[in-house]
Amino acid sequence: MELKKEELMNIVGGFSITASFISAVAKGINSILELGRSLGTAIRRIAGNSICSI
C-alpha cells in the first residue's frame, strides 16, 4: 500500500507506555519517598535533640 504525501501528513502516532518508562517512574517515586523519609528523620532528630556530635 502506497500513501500519497497528503495522506502521510495525516498519520497520527499512538502513545505507548513501555516497561522501561514504568520502571523509571517507579524509581522516581521511590526516590522521592526515600528523600521524604530522610528529611523527616533529620527533622525528628533535630527536634528531639538526639544528634551525635563528633
C-alpha positions in Angstrom: 0.0 0.0 0.0 1.5 3.3 -1.0 0.2 6.5 0.5 0.2 10.0 -1.0 2.1 12.9 0.6 -1.2 14.3 1.9 -2.2 11.0 3.5 1.3 10.6 5.1 0.9 14.1 6.7 -2.3 13.0 8.3 -0.9 9.9 10.1 -1.0 10.3 13.9 1.2 8.0 16.0 0.0 6.5 19.3 1.4 6.8 22.7 2.7 3.6 24.1 3.8 3.1 27.7 6.8 0.8 27.8 8.1 -1.3 30.7 11.2 0.9 30.9 9.0 4.0 31.2 7.0 2.4 34.0 10.2 1.3 35.8 11.7 4.9 35.5 8.5 6.4 37.0 8.5 3.8 39.8 12.2 4.6 40.6 11.4 8.3 40.6 8.5 7.9 43.0 10.7 5.6 45.2 13.5 8.2 45.3 11.0 11.0 46.3 9.6 8.8 49.1 13.1 8.0 50.4 14.1 11.6 50.3 10.9 12.4 52.4 11.8 9.7 54.9 15.3 11.0 55.3 14.1 14.6 55.7 11.5 13.5 58.3 14.1 11.6 60.2 16.5 14.5 60.2 13.8 16.9 61.4 12.7 14.5 64.2 16.3 14.1 65.3 16.9 17.8 65.4 13.6 18.4 67.2 14.3 15.6 69.7 17.9 16.9 70.2 19.3 13.4 69.5 22.1 14.4 67.2 25.5 12.8 67.6 28.4 15.2 67.9 31.9 14.1 66.8 
